[in-house]
Amino acid sequence: MKQDIVRRYRGNPILTKSAIPYPVETVHNAAVVKHGDEYIMLFRSHLRTGRSIIGLARGTDGFHFTADPEPFLTPARDGLFAEYEEYGVEDPRVTLIEGEYLITYSAYSRNGVRIALAKTRDFKHIERVSLITQADYRNVVIFPEKFDGLYARLDRPHSEISPWSIWISYSPDLRFWGESRLIMRPEQYHWDQMKIGPGAPPIRTDQGWLSIYHGVFPTMDGSVYRLGVALHDLQDPARIIGVCDSWIIQPEDPWEVTGYVHNVVFTCGAVAEPDGTVKIYWGGADTVMCVGEANLSDLVALCLDPSSARGAAH
């Protein structure tokens, strides 16, 4: 039997609400990065109000995590951020660049959803920087390198003309973003036909920037969230070199098929390891956290192989 491209960890789920030392109803959609000798997980949790906060868990092997005694980020209580975080903070992504960890997250309020940017050096002290989008943007991931002196990000605005596609934007200072371009869109009658969005921050490889994204397919029993991979040019990340035509992982385990939102695997973080593997972290059914491993070279090959890349005959 052919081995799956992403090898699920046998100990999944790796973090659930029962392991959190304060009341939450879910643990999902977490960013994960290495910080010194630790793996840091910033996870989203629903409260019984139905709104979300961001917690922090730590581990030494990337598989076992212990949550801090208090949440890491809760909605601001005053100022501009309070107005736009009124309904909760969700789905963080973390990028290390120039010695700082940049954290993007969804800020929900009666005015819609915007992306906020915060930063930290130690995951003890956090500084909110700016609200970096207008309303109805989600899934912002920042590249870990600059391009011609500019920061670059992938994002997913909602547009009725080009629904739920992936765009790229650039910034000189992390506050003001522009030069925006649509670079990838859903494909009709395909596993990602309903919408796509950036997942984990892109990973540098010799062949290009590997981007793990989510795609959604509508069914008679609701939507199914799966994960796919795309490869961006190293010098010009707006140029897509290749996209794997098939998904790399879909909901299969019971905690992915059934939960707060059925049939969901959704990633906000991946950690490239020195041995050439990558740990991919995903929320299962918006309820628990899971992890699996893949070889980076295999994921890149899927994007470059004409027989498996998008555009090949189905």
C-alpha positions as CSV (number, residue, x, y, z in Angstrom):
1,M,0.0,0.0,0.0
2,K,1.3,3.4,-0.9
3,Q,2.3,5.5,2.1
4,D,0.5,8.8,2.7
5,I,2.5,11.8,1.8
6,V,1.8,13.2,5.3
7,R,2.4,10.7,8.0
8,R,-0.1,11.3,10.9
9,Y,1.4,11.2,14.4
10,R,0.0,8.1,16.2
11,G,-0.5,10.1,19.3
12,N,-3.0,12.5,17.7
13,P,-4.7,14.6,18.9
14,I,-1.8,16.2,20.6
15,L,-3.7,18.9,22.5
16,T,-7.3,19.1,23.6
17,K,-9.4,21.2,25.8
18,S,-8.9,18.8,28.8
19,A,-5.2,19.8,28.9
20,I,-5.8,23.5,29.2
21,P,-5.7,24.9,32.7
22,Y,-8.5,27.4,32.2
23,P,-12.0,26.9,30.8
24,V,-12.1,26.5,27.0
25,E,-14.3,24.5,24.7
26,T,-11.8,23.8,21.8
27,V,-8.1,23.9,21.0
28,H,-7.4,24.3,17.3
29,N,-5.9,26.3,14.4
30,A,-2.5,26.8,16.0
31,A,0.7,28.5,14.8
32,V,3.8,26.6,15.8
33,V,7.4,27.8,15.7
34,K,10.7,26.9,17.2
35,H,12.1,29.4,19.8
36,G,15.5,28.3,21.1
37,D,15.1,24.8,22.4
38,E,11.3,25.0,22.6
39,Y,8.4,24.5,20.2
40,I,5.9,27.3,20.8
41,M,2.2,26.7,19.9
42,L,-0.2,29.6,19.8
43,F,-3.6,28.0,19.6
44,R,-7.2,29.3,19.2
45,S,-9.8,28.4,21.7
46,H,-13.5,29.0,21.8
47,L,-15.0,30.1,25.1
48,R,-18.5,29.3,26.2
49,T,-19.5,32.8,25.0
50,G,-18.7,31.5,21.5
51,R,-15.9,33.9,21.1
52,S,-12.2,33.1,20.8
53,I,-8.9,33.7,22.5
54,I,-5.3,32.7,21.8
55,G,-3.5,30.4,24.2
56,L,0.1,29.3,24.4
57,A,1.6,25.8,24.9
58,R,5.2,24.7,25.0
59,G,7.1,21.5,24.2
60,T,10.5,20.1,23.5
61,D,9.9,17.6,20.8
62,G,7.1,19.1,18.6
63,F,4.6,16.4,19.6
64,H,4.0,16.9,23.4
65,F,2.8,20.3,24.6
66,T,2.0,21.8,28.0
67,A,-0.3,24.9,28.1
68,D,0.7,28.0,30.0
69,P,-1.5,28.8,33.0
70,E,-3.1,31.9,31.4
71,P,-4.1,32.8,27.8
72,F,-1.5,34.5,25.7
73,L,-3.7,37.0,23.8
74,T,-7.3,38.1,24.7
75,P,-9.3,40.9,23.1
76,A,-7.9,44.3,23.9
77,R,-9.9,46.3,26.5
78,D,-9.2,49.8,25.3
79,G,-8.1,51.8,22.3
80,L,-8.4,51.1,18.6
81,F,-7.7,47.4,19.0
82,A,-10.5,47.0,21.5
83,E,-13.0,48.3,18.9
84,Y,-11.9,45.7,16.4
85,E,-11.3,42.7,18.7
86,E,-14.6,43.0,20.4
87,Y,-15.8,39.6,19.2
88,G,-12.6,37.7,19.6
89,V,-9.1,36.9,18.3
90,E,-8.5,33.9,16.1
91,D,-6.2,31.8,13.9
92,P,-2.7,33.1,14.6
93,R,0.3,32.7,12.3
94,V,3.9,33.3,13.4
95,T,6.9,34.3,11.3
96,L,10.4,34.8,12.6
97,I,12.2,37.6,10.8
98,E,15.1,39.8,11.8
99,G,15.0,38.5,15.4
100,E,11.3,39.2,16.0
101,Y,8.3,36.9,15.9
102,L,5.6,38.5,13.9
103,I,2.1,37.3,14.8
104,T,-0.9,37.9,12.5
105,Y,-4.3,37.0,13.8
106,S,-8.0,37.6,12.9
107,A,-9.7,40.4,14.9
108,Y,-13.5,40.0,14.9
109,S,-16.0,42.8,15.7
110,R,-19.3,44.2,14.7
111,N,-17.3,45.8,11.9
112,G,-16.3,42.5,10.3
113,V,-13.0,40.7,10.5
114,R,-9.6,42.4,10.0
115,I,-6.1,41.2,10.4
116,A,-4.0,42.5,13.3
117,L,-0.3,42.3,13.7
118,A,1.6,41.9,17.0
119,K,5.2,41.0,17.7
120,T,7.3,39.4,20.5
121,R,10.8,38.3,21.1
122,D,10.3,36.0,24.0
123,F,6.6,34.8,24.0
124,K,6.2,36.5,27.3
125,H,5.7,40.1,26.3
126,I,3.6,40.9,23.3
127,E,3.2,44.3,21.5
128,R,0.3,45.0,19.2
129,V,1.6,46.9,16.2
130,S,-1.2,47.7,13.7
131,L,-4.4,46.6,12.1
132,I,-3.0,45.8,8.7
133,T,-6.1,45.1,6.6
134,Q,-9.5,46.5,6.1
135,A,-12.6,44.4,6.7
136,D,-13.2,40.9,5.4
137,Y,-9.6,39.7,5.2
138,R,-8.3,36.4,6.7
139,N,-5.4,34.0,6.6
140,V,-2.5,36.5,6.5
141,V,1.0,34.8,6.5
142,I,4.2,36.8,6.3
143,F,7.3,35.5,4.4
144,P,10.3,35.0,6.7
145,E,12.5,37.1,4.3
146,K,12.3,40.4,2.6
147,F,12.2,40.9,-1.2
148,D,14.1,44.0,-2.5
149,G,13.8,45.5,1.0
150,L,10.1,44.8,1.3
151,Y,8.1,42.5,3.6
152,A,5.7,40.2,1.7
153,R,2.6,38.5,2.8
154,L,-0.1,36.2,1.4
155,D,-3.7,36.9,2.3
156,R,-7.3,36.0,1.4
157,P,-9.8,38.8,0.9
158,H,-13.4,38.1,0.2
159,S,-14.5,39.2,-3.2
160,E,-17.7,38.4,-5.1
161,I,-15.8,38.8,-8.3
162,S,-13.0,36.4,-7.5
163,P,-14.2,34.6,-4.4
164,W,-11.8,33.5,-1.7
165,S,-8.5,33.6,-3.7
166,I,-4.9,34.1,-2.6
167,W,-3.3,37.5,-3.0
168,I,0.2,38.8,-2.3
169,S,1.0,42.3,-0.9
170,Y,4.2,44.1,0.1
171,S,5.2,46.6,2.8
172,P,8.2,48.7,3.7
173,D,7.3,48.9,7.4
174,L,4.7,46.2,8.2
175,R,2.0,48.9,8.7
176,F,1.3,50.0,5.1
177,W,0.7,47.4,2.5
178,G,0.3,47.6,-1.3
179,E,1.3,46.4,-4.7
180,S,-1.3,43.8,-4.2
181,R,-1.9,41.1,-6.8
182,L,-4.1,38.0,-7.1
183,I,-1.8,35.0,-7.6
184,M,-3.9,31.9,-7.1
185,R,-7.6,31.2,-7.3
186,P,-9.9,28.2,-6.7
187,E,-10.4,25.8,-9.6
188,Q,-13.9,24.7,-10.7
189,Y,-15.0,21.2,-9.9
190,H,-11.8,20.6,-8.0
191,W,-11.1,19.7,-4.4
192,D,-10.5,23.4,-3.6
193,Q,-13.2,24.8,-5.8
194,M,-15.1,26.8,-3.2
195,K,-12.3,28.8,-1.6
196,I,-8.6,28.7,-0.8
197,G,-6.5,30.5,1.7
198,P,-2.9,30.6,3.0
199,G,-2.1,28.2,5.8
200,A,1.3,28.1,7.3
201,P,3.9,30.8,6.6
202,P,5.9,29.8,3.5
203,I,9.0,27.6,3.9
204,R,12.2,28.2,1.9
205,T,13.5,25.3,-0.1
206,D,16.2,25.2,-2.8
207,Q,13.5,25.0,-5.5
208,G,11.2,27.7,-4.1
209,W,9.0,28.8,-1.3
210,L,6.7,26.0,-0.3
211,S,3.2,27.2,0.7
212,I,0.8,24.9,2.5
213,Y,-2.7,26.2,1.9
214,H,-6.3,25.1,2.7
215,G,-8.9,24.4,0.1
216,V,-12.6,23.9,0.5
217,F,-15.1,21.7,-1.4
218,P,-18.9,22.0,-1.0
219,T,-20.9,18.8,-0.6
220,M,-24.5,17.9,0.1
221,D,-23.4,17.3,3.6
222,G,-21.5,20.5,4.1
223,S,-18.0,21.8,3.2
224,V,-14.8,19.7,3.4
225,Y,-11.5,21.4,4.3
226,R,-8.3,19.8,3.0
227,L,-4.7,20.9,2.6
228,G,-2.6,21.3,-0.5
229,V,0.8,22.7,-1.5
230,A,2.1,25.3,-4.0
231,L,5.6,26.5,-4.8
232,H,6.6,30.2,-5.3
233,D,9.7,31.6,-7.0
234,L,12.5,32.3,-4.5
235,Q,13.1,35.8,-5.9
236,D,9.6,36.7,-7.0
237,P,7.1,35.1,-4.6
238,A,4.2,36.5,-6.7
239,R,5.2,33.9,-9.4
240,I,3.7,30.5,-8.8
241,I,6.0,27.8,-10.1
242,G,3.7,24.9,-9.5
243,V,0.6,23.7,-7.6
244,C,0.0,20.1,-6.7
245,D,-3.3,19.0,-8.3
246,S,-4.4,16.8,-5.4
247,W,-4.7,17.4,-1.7
248,I,-2.0,16.2,0.7
249,I,-4.3,15.5,3.6
250,Q,-8.0,15.4,4.3
251,P,-10.3,14.7,7.2
252,E,-10.1,11.0,8.0
253,D,-9.6,10.4,11.8
254,P,-12.7,10.6,14.0
255,W,-11.6,13.9,15.6
256,E,-11.2,15.5,12.1
257,V,-14.5,14.2,10.7
258,T,-16.6,15.1,13.7
259,G,-16.4,18.0,16.1
260,Y,-17.3,21.7,16.4
261,V,-17.1,22.0,12.6
262,H,-17.2,18.6,10.8
263,N,-14.8,17.5,8.1
264,V,-12.0,20.0,8.7
265,V,-8.2,19.9,8.6
266,F,-6.9,23.5,8.8
267,T,-3.3,24.5,9.2
268,C,-1.8,27.7,10.6
269,G,1.8,26.4,11.2
270,A,4.5,24.1,10.0
271,V,8.1,23.6,11.3
272,A,10.9,22.6,8.9
273,E,13.4,20.4,10.6
274,P,17.2,20.0,9.9
275,D,16.7,16.4,8.7
276,G,14.6,17.5,5.7
277,T,11.2,16.7,7.2
278,V,8.5,19.2,8.1
279,K,6.0,19.0,10.9
280,I,2.6,20.1,9.8
281,Y,0.1,21.1,12.5
282,W,-3.6,21.2,11.9
283,G,-6.8,21.8,13.8
284,G,-9.2,18.8,13.5
285,A,-12.9,19.7,13.1
286,D,-12.2,23.0,14.8
287,T,-11.9,21.1,18.1
288,V,-8.4,19.5,18.7
289,M,-4.8,19.9,17.5
290,C,-3.0,17.3,15.4
291,V,0.4,16.9,13.8
292,G,1.9,14.9,11.0
293,E,5.3,14.8,9.2
294,A,6.3,14.9,5.6
295,N,9.5,15.1,3.6
296,L,9.9,18.6,2.2
297,S,11.4,17.2,-1.0
298,D,8.3,15.1,-1.5
299,L,6.0,18.1,-1.2
300,V,8.2,20.2,-3.5
301,A,8.2,17.3,-6.1
302,L,4.4,17.2,-6.0
303,C,4.4,20.9,-7.2
304,L,7.0,20.3,-9.9
305,D,6.0,16.9,-11.3
306,P,4.0,17.4,-14.5
307,S,1.9,14.2,-13.7
308,S,0.8,15.6,-10.4
309,A,0.9,19.3,-10.8
310,R,-2.3,21.3,-11.5
311,G,-2.9,21.7,-15.2
312,A,-2.1,18.0,-15.9
313,A,-4.9,15.9,-17.3
314,H,-7.3,14.7,-14.6
